Amino acid sequence: MDAWRGAVASAEASGAAAEAIERLRRATASDEPALVSDGFLRCVLRAKGYDLKKATKLFKNYVGFRRRTKWHAISASPVPPLSAAEWMWMNGTEPVLNDC
């Protein structure tokens, strides 16, 4: 784990992170344009200690997973909040009735 932390700290302190993000963006641009944000690519690179080959493989595996599960086809509509009764039912608690 210390080698991973060292690689991440070194890349982010030296400015190599921005270059690595651009290299990963070029390597994966045709796979899934919606995922090629700086934040997501930085997470992929950090997960693999800024090893571009491993990060590219992780990205491609993730895109493949999304396609196999049709995750990209799921709508991003917001989920309505739970009512108090629904929340209590999901958590296995009984509603408290006030005798006021």
BELGI-V187556 format. One record per pair of residues at least 12 apart in sequence whose C-alpha atoms are under 7 Angstrom apart, sorted by sequence separation. I is the first residue (numbers start at 0). J is the second residue. D is the distance in whole Angstrom. If there is no record, write none. Layout:
i: [I;I]
j: [J;J]
d: [D;D]
This chain:
i: [43;20;20;20;23;27;31;23;7;7;6;7;6;3]
j: [58;37;40;41;51;55;62;55;45;48;48;49;49;48]
d: [7;7;6;6;7;7;7;7;6;5;5;6;7;5]
